[in-house]
Amino acid sequence: MGIRDWLSQGFGHAKRISGNIKTGVQQMPARTKVAAAAGAGLMGGLAARGFRKGKETVTGAGRDTGTMFLVLAFIIFVVDLMDAGGGRYTGFQWVWGFDNVSIITNIATSSIFGTFMLVYLINKVIRKEWDLIGYKTFSFVVFSFWMTFFIMNNQWFASLKAIIHFIYILVFGFTFIKSYEGSSTAYNYIWVLLLLDFFGYTLLKEIVIFRYIPSIFLITIFYVYGKTQNTASIFFFVLVLVILFIFAYKDVQAQGGDFTFITDKSGPTWEDWWSDFSQGIGSVANAWTGVLNKQIQYAITGKVEENQYKPIGVYLEDARPAETIFYEDEPIVVWGTIKAKTLDDPIKIQVGCYAGKEKKRADKVNPKEEFEVFSLEDQNFDCAFNKCENIEAPECPLKIGSNKITAFADFNFETLAYLKVYFMDNERKRAMTRDGLDIFEEFDIKDREPITVYTNGPVAIGMGTTTSLVGVSDSYSVYPTLTVLLRNRDDEGWQGHITRLNGLFLFLPEGVELESEDTCREIFNNAGEEECKKELCGETAESDCSEVCKYYNTYSLDTKKLREREDEVFESFRCKINPMSNKVLGNTPITTKYFRVKAKYDYILEKPVTVNIEEVPE
Amino acid sequence: MNKKLILMIGILFLLALSGCDGSNKNPITDADVRKGIEGLTMEFTKNAPPEKVFEDSIFPIAVNLKNIGASDIENGFIVFGFEKAYVDVNAKSGEKQGFSIKGKSIFNLNGDEEFVTIDAQTKKIGAQSETHTSSILATACYQYRTIFGESVCVDTDIYGIRKGEKACTIKDLDYSNGQGAPATITKIETRMLPDVDENKVKPHFIIYVENKGNGEVVSLDKVEKACTSEALEYTDFNMIKIKATLSGKDLDCSVGDEPSSAAIRLREKKDMVRCTLEDGVGRNIDSYMAPLKIELEYGYTFTISKNILIEKVLKY
């Protein structure tokens, strides 16, 4: 069964009508067919003389506008996910428990509903249609009822996105649907779609997959395809399937088990959507290659700080042999370029090459000595392996044939990371939560779950606190925690590894200390303001940078006590922190602070080069 | 034929329109100032703070406060929140500023507005960073009042026994447009309750209140505290004091025996309260329209934010 059949199944009835429409259009005079094709709008639908469904004229004039509505529905879907324009749009909550009889009475006796009825009656009189009791009248009355409901209870006017939805449904109903179903059925479609769109999300949101697919988009796809067999419907449907698959896969990955819908209380914003989408793709890729690194705790993650002008780091580029083929009696030369970019502190780089299992170093390296890069430099290098007296001897690393030489750059580097954390008096936090208030919404905070930002380089730093909003009090039964995670970015194209961790510094915001009884205190020592100045502001930084250290408590890791790992330098620390209410909280209801981490390490960047050695021709 | 008719109607319509001079000839006293669901509005002025600021520089922050509600604000507060590692208030300015702004009245149909301006200073953004995005928050806390006045029907003939036409009949009243304040009365249901004294009836009103504004209601006496980092109890949120009179006589809106406890506690921004005229009204009086006045008193707080981009001055 193809996608076309599948799409059509849901709208079997629609397809049958579509068949009728075709027949109807075929039966039209040629002049009318042109009108039906061109008159896509409301008036067009009225003007065209198509076939009659019941007592109504149904033209199918919306055929040409199907793609337009699909695109519009997709745009609305994207706009809904954006944070701008009042945040993620997820409709409205249907509140149970109102006096329904009273609501119905108020609507039925309202002047708005009366106006609808009056207009309908006048229209009937003008058209000389005297059959007041029938399907059309019933549809219009119900339609008017719900329209009055929406107009009277007009708080949704405050949401621009809700207005866009409302207009879209009206236009879609009165043009496309009406052209296929006639006005009576269009009335019914419109009020059902409006209710579904406004209140459906909150009723279905507990099922995770519906967080991503808006009803209005899916309905448009199915309806347009059912009526027009529009190819664009298939495209959008496939897009929906891909999205569903990726999110489903991401959720399965998150659970580590069979697929089930996960309940979630918050609707995702565009950023969440994109993040989840990326994670989903990442999960698929990892599963495919079978290299999912179980050790990396994705809960503690981070992103690389974007430096638009200067991508920081050390890069080994264009490493290649000097000749395509070397003969056994000549030195083997490999060259390349080191590009190093840093913003403040200089980097010391030692370049070289090695070959063979014994990792025999090159006999000549240029530059021989370690060199410093202060800001942005390109440095060419070359390595030469002298010819072996006896190329077959075990001490000779390069043999006849294809050989691998590894060019490397050994350098000191450092990565800085920061994490934004919100603090609030715990009592107030509890009071607001108990009262059902969304604290982030109350304080107009858009960045609800800040993630760690770290500078570019071969090592990633992830940080996380117990929650992004830490409640502060004078005493804690359970202390909040700070987790720091270091990992090699070898899965992101950095070919190398840390050879030595020279230092790790925690900069906790003023008023936050490591809990005195915590095991972290055994490996983290209190560092003074001088060390903070040196590490946080850099050796070449201006003196006024030291002002910054007033806002941080600095701790340095005792690297001697650090356990060593043979396979991978990968460390994580989980420390209890003690935010002191009298120091952390400022004069404002909510306080934003930053946790910072600096890691200093030696790193070896490697790049393999293949060289071919041949015997000297006789 | 139809086109001619439409053309003629169009011309007549244009003629009618041309007869209007566009000015509002309604007398000023007809203007209903107690309308709308907003009290104080607040927004950052354009370029204050600017979108982009260099590190180690001073920049202005200006907030435009408008009182478009129907109540005056006395001793309101606005407090600015910064990510102090990156931005701090300049020494000369204060994080917390006071303000008083008059609301709408028949003499001032738009309400007053005021600008609160402070200077802030950016700090270093970190050794290896080129830019940093920082949020600036502005939280306003103020006392506000909602005043509702309407004529309601007092029908002493509870069971409809009395013959003859009544001057008025009891009906439920809906108010969706607000009363020029964020906490609004949305509906009033009137009931006439029989009294122990058979010669009297007790007018009884069910008053529906809703916070339709963009902020939160706080207790009247916790307004200043709401603009600090101090602890607040959950009972400090969503509390509104209510006072109601019918023909100048106080209604009892208290939940317990204590008359001073006449307060509403909003849940999910809504609640209702029952107010009764305990003295009652004589049954022998015919139905009549009586002025019902309701006053809600509360504190209100809301926050706005703006992100700024702090840029490093690159020297190469």
Interface residues (C-beta under 8 A of the other chain):
Chain A: V95 S102 N106 M152 N153 N154 Q155 E305 E306 N307 Q308 Y309 K310 I312 T342 L343 D344 D345 S375 L376 L416 Y418 K420 M424 D425 N426 E427 R428 R430 A431 M432 R434 D435 G436 L437 E442 F443 D444 I445 K446 D447 T455 P509 L536 C537 G538 A541 D544 C545 E547 V548 Y551 Y552 L585 G586 N587 T588 P589 I590 T591 T592 K593 Y594 R596
Chain B: D56 V79 F80 G81 F82 E83 K84 A85 Y86 E95 K96 K123 K124 G126 A127 Q128 S129 E130 T131 S135 L137 T139 D172 D174 S176 K212 G215 E216 A226 C227 T228 S229 E230 A231 L232 E233 Y234 T235 D236 F237 N238 R267 E268 F302 T303 I304 S305 K312 L314 Y316
